[in-house]
Amino acid sequence: MGTLTNDRNIREGVQFNVGKDPKSANNFLNKITADWIRTMLVPTECCKGKDEKNPCPYALDPKGYQDLLESKSPLLYKMVGLWMQETGQKASYNPFDWITAIAAEKETIFKRWVPVTHEQCQSGKSVTNVVFTRTQQASPIFMAKPDYNYMSEKTDEVREEMRRTFPKERSLPTEN
């Protein structure tokens, strides 16, 4: 899913991100609510942790991403290493999109999914943010809640799902 911004750099830009493009996010959320399309949202704290000292249990330390990527996808392994160098990340790589994709198929990697509603914040005619509120009413939108103790117990399961991403017979193409 794209955004209404002109920023299309995959490594530095973002796609569906409320803070980056609240107008697109609001339009999307209005559509799925109107059409009652079940949607699972994974907030940043479910994939990146609280801070450097309290990373998400699903984050990959350098050895973790090396074990997972080096033989299966040398190009992705190289890209993650370059990203870590460029951003100064030393402790961990947070595979946000990967974790979110796994959650779409295996919701049990998060202990709780709470129903939420959304409301747009405006300044004049511009949508400046989208705020989510837990609701007791029926909603097609559910948001994962981070529970790092529970997630620590699920880490092996998530790593196995990550390994399943790659074909068994061959590795993915490498850079020429």
N, C-alpha and C positions, 0 to 999 in steps of 0.2 A: 504494500500500500504506500502510495506516495504522499507528498505534502503539497501545500500551495506555495511553498517557498521556492526560491531559485537555487538553493543549496542541494546539489546532487552528488557530492563527493561521498561515496559509500563509507569510506573509513572515518571521515570526520563528521559527516552529516548524519542525520537520523531520519527514520521514516515515521512510523506512527508514534509520536511523542507529544503528549499534551503540552508540555512546557515549550517545545520547539514550535509547534503549529496548532495552537488551541482552536483555531477556526476549523481546520480539517478534522481535528479530533471531535469537536462538537457536532459537525455535520455527520460524521460517521456514527457517533453514538446516538444521535437523533434518529438516523435511519434504522439502526439495529433495534432500537427501542420501538419505533413505529411498526416495524415488521416482525417484532418479537423473535429476533434471532439470538439464540443463546450464545453469549460471548464471555470468555474467560480473560480477565486482565491480570497481568503479572507486573506489579509495581517494582520499581528499581531496587528497593531494599530487599526484595526476595531473591535478587541475583547478584547484588554488589556488596551486600553487608552493610553494617553500620558505619564502619570506618576501616582504616588500614589495620588496626589492631584487632578488629572484630569482623573479619571477612565472611562472606556468605560461605557456608559449608560446601556449596556446589562450585565455588571458584576453583580454578586450577592453578596450583603453584607451578613454577617452571618445570619441575620433574614430572608433574602430572600431565601438563599439556605435551611435553616431549614424549612420554610413554604413549599417550593417546594419538598424537598426530604425526610424529616424525616418519613412521613407516607407512602409514595409511594415506597421508596427504602432505607430502613434503612442501608443497607450495603454501598450504594453509599454516603449516608449522613455521615456515619462514615469515609469513605475514604477521603471525601472532608475535614472533620474536621481534620483528621490526617495530610493531605497534608498541610493545613493552619498552623498547629502547626510546622511541620518539616521545612517549608519554611519561617516561621516568618510572613506570610501574616496575617494581622489583619483586614484590611479594606474591602477586597473583594476577591471573587473567580471568576476567568475569565474562563467561560466554553467554551473555544475556539472551540473544536471539535463540541460541541452541537450547538453553534451559526453558525458554518460553515455548519453543516448538515441542519439546518433550512433554511439557505440561499439557499441551493441547491433546495429546494422545494418552497421557498417563497422569491424570489429575492428582493421583495419590502422592506425588512428590511434594505436595504441599498439604499440610494437615487440614487447614480450614479455607473454605471459599465462602465469602460472605456476600449476600446480595447487596447491590449498591444502586443508587440513582445518581444522575449527574445534573449539574446546573452550570450554565455558562456565566462567566463574569465578563462584564463589558465596560469599556471606556468609550463613551460616545457610541459609534456604530461598530467599533472594533471588538472582537472577542479577544480578551486578554488572558483568560485561563478557564479551565474546567475543573470544578470541584466535585468530588465524589463523597456521598454520604451513605452510610450504612442504612438499610431500610428493613422494616419488618414486613413490608408489602411484597407482593410478587414482582420480580424483576428479571429480565433476560440477561442482566449484566452481573457477573460475579467477580470478585477481586480476591486474589490469593493473599493470605496473611502470613507473614514470616514467623516461623517458630524454629529457631536455629537448633534447638535440641532435637526436635523431630527431624529436621532436615539432615542433621548429622547422622542420624540412624538410616537415612535414605541415600546417603552419598554413594555407596557401592551400587545401588540400583540405578542411580542417575548415570554413573560412569559406564555401566553396562549398556544403558540406552544410548549413550554417546558412541560407544564402540559399534553398536548395531547400525549407526548411521552410514558406515562405510561398507562397500561391497566386500564380500569374503574372498572372491576369486582374484581380485586385482586391487591395486591401489589407485587412487585418483590421479589424473594427469599431473605431470610436473611442469614447471616453467621451462620454456626452451631458451 
